[in-house]
Amino acid sequence: MRYEILGPLRVVDEKGGSPLRAQKLATALAVLLIRSDQVVMAEQIRREIWGELPPQRTTAGIYVCISRLRKILSRPGQQNPIITRPGGYMLRRASSECDFDVFQRLVTDGRKHSRRGEYAKAAGCFEQALALWRGPAFGNVRTGPIVAGFLKRLDEMRIECAEMSADVHLELGRHQELVGRLRSLVDEFPLRETFYRQLMLALYRSDRKSEALGIYESARLVLDRELGLEPGRKLRELRHTVLAST
């Protein structure tokens, strides 16, 4: 059995898998997965499902959610992964059972290869890691405080992986094939200077200097409008390099 959270939450077994369509079930399972091997108090589950002002008599609702999840996760001859603890519940799982753990391992391996100058191996790790994403993480889950905090961490990890992937592809001389991807990343994350710099560099090395300078101007306008800031040192230095070569 495998849990997939890098997209709509779903449970996959030998028969396949599909997203959990009942949002309360998906939210309860999400909290248990985020806090795997830790006790999650019933009050924490209640807050994630119903918010700060839950309706009356939610205890029975939580009990029903946990019971239904246990049926979904039950496998013949195996102990149910959800166990009851005083005041709450705990989900036990192996690190190989969640796509997030696979993502983390691939990013860690890619970073190690990159530091050693093994850029082709690093690129392979980063590409495999990014390919695990099927859409917004926990796409079918209500975002209470536990889920929202975890999503911020996940988003930052995905962005960092995309940045490192672009860096190693640039090291491998894959400038032209990176341009389209980096344009999409600039559109998706318009306040992330690293993607502007990588796109400028890819264009510059592809002999498209005027386009590279245009990207700098776009970055300057966006950063000024949204943050009241000028581009950082690395972007400015790259602009000077492009101007000096024209």
Residue pairs with C-beta under 8 A, 6 or more apart in sequence:
1 11
1 12
1 13
1 73
1 75
1 97
2 11
2 12
2 13
2 17
2 97
2 98
2 99
3 9
3 10
3 11
3 12
3 29
3 33
3 93
3 97
3 98
3 99
4 10
4 11
4 12
4 17
4 98
4 99
4 134
5 30
5 33
5 98
5 99
5 100
5 137
5 138
6 99
6 100
6 103
6 132
6 133
6 134
6 137
6 154
7 133
7 134
7 135
7 136
7 137
7 139
8 19
8 20
8 134
8 135
8 138
8 139
8 140
9 19
9 20
9 26
9 29
9 30
9 33
9 138
9 139
9 140
9 141
10 17
10 18
10 19
10 20
11 17
11 20
11 29
11 72
11 73
13 75
19 26
19 139
19 140
20 26
20 29
20 72
20 140
21 140
22 68
23 140
23 141
23 142
24 49
24 61
24 65
24 142
25 65
25 68
25 69
25 72
26 138
26 140
26 141
26 142
27 45
27 48
27 49
27 141
27 142
27 144
27 147
28 45
28 48
28 49
28 62
28 65
28 66
28 69
29 69
29 91
30 48
30 138
30 141
30 147
31 40
31 44
31 45
31 48
31 144
31 146
31 147
32 40
32 69
32 82
32 89
32 90
32 91
33 91
33 93
33 98
34 146
34 147
34 150
35 90
35 91
35 146
36 91
36 92
36 93
36 98
37 90
37 91
37 92
37 93
38 90
39 85
39 86
39 87
39 88
39 89
39 90
40 88
40 89
40 90
40 91
41 87
41 88
42 59
42 62
42 87
42 88
42 89
44 88
44 146
45 62
45 65
45 88
45 89
46 54
46 58
46 62
47 54
47 144
47 145
48 142
48 144
48 145
48 146
48 147
49 58
49 61
49 62
49 65
49 142
49 144
50 58
51 144
66 82
66 89
69 82
70 80
70 82
73 80
73 81
73 82
74 80
81 91
81 92
81 93
82 89
82 90
82 91
83 89
83 90
83 91
83 92
95 101
96 102
99 132
100 154
102 129
102 132
103 129
103 132
103 157
103 161
104 157
106 125
106 126
106 128
106 129
106 132
107 125
107 126
107 129
107 157
107 160
107 161
107 164
109 125
110 121
110 122
110 123
110 124
110 125
110 126
110 129
110 161
110 164
110 165
110 168
111 122
111 164
113 119
113 121
113 122
113 125
114 122
114 164
114 167
114 168
119 168
119 171
119 172
120 172
122 164
122 168
123 165
123 168
123 169
123 172
126 161
126 162
126 164
126 165
126 168
127 165
129 161
130 158
130 161
130 162
130 165
133 158
137 151
137 154
137 155
138 147
138 150
138 151
141 147
143 151
159 189
159 192
162 185
162 195
163 192
163 194
163 195
163 198
166 178
166 181
166 182
166 185
166 195
166 198
167 198
169 177
169 178
170 178
170 198
170 201
170 202
170 205
173 205
175 201
175 202
175 203
175 205
175 206
176 202
176 206
178 198
178 199
178 202
179 199
179 202
179 203
179 206
182 195
182 198
182 199
182 202
183 199
185 192
185 195
185 199
186 192
186 195
186 196
186 199
186 215
186 218
189 195
190 222
190 226
191 222
191 223
191 226
191 227
193 219
193 223
193 231
193 232
193 234
193 235
196 215
196 216
196 218
196 219
196 231
196 235
197 234
197 235
197 238
199 212
199 215
200 212
200 215
200 216
200 235
200 238
200 239
200 242
201 212
201 238
203 209
203 211
203 212
203 215
204 212
204 238
204 241
204 242
204 245
209 242
209 245
209 246
212 242
213 239
213 242
213 243
216 231
216 235
216 238
216 239
216 242
219 231
219 235
220 230
220 231
223 229
223 230
223 231
224 230
230 236
231 239
